[in-house]
């Protein structure tokens, strides 16, 4: 299965874009291998939901810490979602 996003990688920083045309079923609960700091560059109504928490709207400039191995998912909004993701190993 292909990934539901496109990355531009510079060192340990990714700029990740999710298309507004993505189908909801591609945004699944998942865990990552590394800790991540996620900064919202562009969003319109997109949400993030961490394990055992209610979804939170992602606004431009917001930052979210996602610990490794923690279940989380995105919930589609309108238009594209662009994130800056910094991983720590």
C-alpha positions in Angstrom: 0.0 0.0 0.0 1.4 3.4 -0.9 1.7 6.1 1.8 -1.1 8.7 2.0 1.4 11.6 2.0 4.4 13.1 0.3 7.6 14.0 2.2 10.4 16.4 1.6 13.3 15.3 3.8 16.2 17.5 5.1 18.3 15.8 7.8 15.9 14.6 10.5 13.2 17.1 9.5 10.4 16.2 7.1 7.8 18.5 5.5 4.9 16.2 5.0 1.8 17.0 2.9 -1.5 15.2 3.0 -3.7 16.0 0.0 -7.2 17.3 0.6 -8.3 14.6 -1.9 -7.2 11.8 0.4 -9.9 9.3 1.3 -10.7 9.0 5.0 -9.9 5.2 5.1 -6.2 6.0 4.4 -5.9 7.9 7.7 -5.5 5.0 10.1 -4.4 4.6 13.7 -0.7 4.0 13.8 2.5 4.2 15.8 5.9 5.6 14.9 9.3 4.2 15.7 10.7 7.5 16.9 9.6 10.5 19.1 8.2 13.3 16.9 7.6 17.0 17.3 4.9 17.9 14.8 4.5 21.6 13.8 1.5 22.6 11.7 2.4 24.7 8.7 -1.0 24.7 7.0 -4.3 23.2 8.0 -8.0 23.9 7.6 -10.1 21.8 10.0 -7.7 18.8 10.2 -7.4 17.1 13.6 -5.0 14.9 15.5 -6.1 12.3 17.9 -3.7 10.7 20.4 -4.4 7.5 22.2 -7.0 7.9 25.0 -7.6 11.6 24.1 -10.3 13.5 22.2 -9.4 14.8 18.7 -7.8 18.3 18.7 -8.0 20.8 15.8 -4.6 21.5 14.2 -4.1 25.2 13.6 -1.2 26.9 11.8 1.7 27.2 14.3 0.4 24.5 16.7 3.0 22.0 17.9 2.2 18.5 19.1 4.6 16.0 20.8 4.0 12.4 19.6 6.0 9.9 21.7 7.3 6.8 19.9 5.0 3.8 20.0 1.9 5.9 21.0 -1.2 5.2 18.9 -2.5 8.3 17.0 -4.3 9.3 13.8 -5.3 12.2 11.7 -8.8 13.2 10.9 -9.4 14.9 7.6 -10.3 18.5 7.3 -10.5 20.7 4.1 -7.8 21.2 1.6 -4.2 20.1 2.2 -2.5 19.5 5.5 1.2 20.5 5.7 3.3 19.5 8.7 6.9 19.9 9.7 8.0 16.8 11.5 11.2 16.6 13.6 12.2 13.1 14.7 14.5 12.2 17.6 16.2 8.9 17.5 
